Structure formats: structure tokens, C-alpha cells
């Protein structure tokens, strides 16, 4: 069965600093991996997805993630944080039939 | 182009009552999935509907049931509500045939509070 683990329930950065949100996955088959963002009182919005085409995936709002099979990781990064990036971020893995298994989420806090 | 719409946005029920939540998928999508997101947790898969049939089900009791209509819209029903059913219920739509790489489009959710 697929699963994901997000390290750190809260991450705090200063505006302009590097953002690094960690995600490790477990999958018995080549995984499809996703990062979603959730703003307060809103649903989930897709940031980016990995589908084996390229290991470095670029998403919206300047985010990107690198798939590392040897480390079973799919960490999310952004070179320079903006105040508007403050939100909850979820890593997810697909079972291959459009069912997503989500991590517990990481809340990103951005200070001025 | 309207995305996924859910109703109601908020509702309060008491233990033992029944609730129905509704979802209209994104235009062009034919598959609807429901997720439960408890406070401080990631979404948990409840079930998925395609061609008006339940195709997959997560680890939820039979108190949770659903339906998909010919226009692809869907309902989630929860009977005999428990305090632990308090959560944000998210509907997601997608297009079948895209496999695991397919992207789910989520609605804003229905927040259920059980007192």
C-alpha cells in the first residue's frame, strides 16, 4: 500500500528565505506524486505532480520538487518565500486508480 | 469554467442525525471522489463514483454512502452521525481513463459540525 510521510507539522521561514517542505513516500510500484496547497477555509489546489517524465518538476507560484528514487523523497522547494505562501501543504501519492493517499500536512508560516 | 462546487458550505447537526452533502463536478469530468479531512489532518479517501457506481471505497463504515447521478453530480450521505464525523468533506472530480497521473480537482468543501 502507498503512503507518504511529511516531516515537520510546522515550518517557519522569513520572507525571501528558501522554503523546503519534506515528503517521503512508500510505494510498491512506480509512484505518481503530488503536492497540493490549502489556504484557510478553501479546498486543495494542485501545485505540481510527478509522473515519471522528469525528476525535477516545476509547479505554480515558483514551487518545484525533485523526485529521488534512491531516497524515496519528493521534497518541495521555493527559492524565495512570499507572505502569500503561508498555507497548509500536502504531499500525496496515487494508487494508480485516481485515489490519493495524503500525508498529514505541513503548515508553512512566513514572517516579514 | 466552473470548477467543483459543493453545498452546503457549513452545517451543524446533532448526534444520531443524518446529513446529505452535494457535489457538482468540474465541466467535462465524469468521476467524483469524496474525502474526509479532520481538523489538523490530511484528507482521507471515502469512496469514488464513476458511471453511477461505487468503484473504490476507503476504510469507512457503511454509515457513509453515496450516489452519482446521470449528470455526474454526486451526494454523500452519512447516517447516525457521531461526534467524530465532524470534519471538512471534500469532493474531487476527475476524468476516467487517465490512470494514476490524473489530477483531481477539489471543491472548497462542506464543513460539518456534529454536536
HADDOCK unambig.tbl for C-alpha pairs under 7 A between the chains (distance, minus, plus):
assign (segid A and resid 32 and name CA) (segid B and resid 100 and name CA) 6.30 0.50 0.50
assign (segid A and resid 32 and name CA) (segid B and resid 101 and name CA) 5.91 0.50 0.50
assign (segid A and resid 42 and name CA) (segid B and resid 108 and name CA) 4.76 0.50 0.50
assign (segid A and resid 43 and name CA) (segid B and resid 106 and name CA) 5.93 0.50 0.50
assign (segid A and resid 43 and name CA) (segid B and resid 107 and name CA) 5.41 0.50 0.50
assign (segid A and resid 43 and name CA) (segid B and resid 108 and name CA) 3.84 0.50 0.50
assign (segid A and resid 43 and name CA) (segid B and resid 109 and name CA) 5.95 0.50 0.50
assign (segid A and resid 44 and name CA) (segid B and resid 106 and name CA) 5.67 0.50 0.50
assign (segid A and resid 51 and name CA) (segid B and resid 101 and name CA) 5.91 0.50 0.50
assign (segid A and resid 94 and name CA) (segid B and resid 100 and name CA) 5.60 0.50 0.50
assign (segid A and resid 95 and name CA) (segid B and resid 100 and name CA) 6.38 0.50 0.50
assign (segid A and resid 96 and name CA) (segid B and resid 99 and name CA) 5.66 0.50 0.50
assign (segid A and resid 96 and name CA) (segid B and resid 100 and name CA) 3.63 0.50 0.50
assign (segid A and resid 97 and name CA) (segid B and resid 99 and name CA) 5.59 0.50 0.50
assign (segid A and resid 97 and name CA) (segid B and resid 100 and name CA) 5.17 0.50 0.50
assign (segid A and resid 98 and name CA) (segid B and resid 99 and name CA) 6.32 0.50 0.50
assign (segid A and resid 98 and name CA) (segid B and resid 100 and name CA) 5.04 0.50 0.50
assign (segid A and resid 98 and name CA) (segid B and resid 102 and name CA) 6.46 0.50 0.50
assign (segid A and resid 102 and name CA) (segid B and resid 42 and name CA) 5.67 0.50 0.50
assign (segid A and resid 102 and name CA) (segid B and resid 43 and name CA) 6.19 0.50 0.50
assign (segid A and resid 103 and name CA) (segid B and resid 42 and name CA) 5.71 0.50 0.50
assign (segid A and resid 104 and name CA) (segid B and resid 41 and name CA) 5.07 0.50 0.50
assign (segid A and resid 104 and name CA) (segid B and resid 42 and name CA) 4.44 0.50 0.50
assign (segid A and resid 105 and name CA) (segid B and resid 41 and name CA) 6.80 0.50 0.50
assign (segid A and resid 105 and name CA) (segid B and resid 42 and name CA) 5.88 0.50 0.50
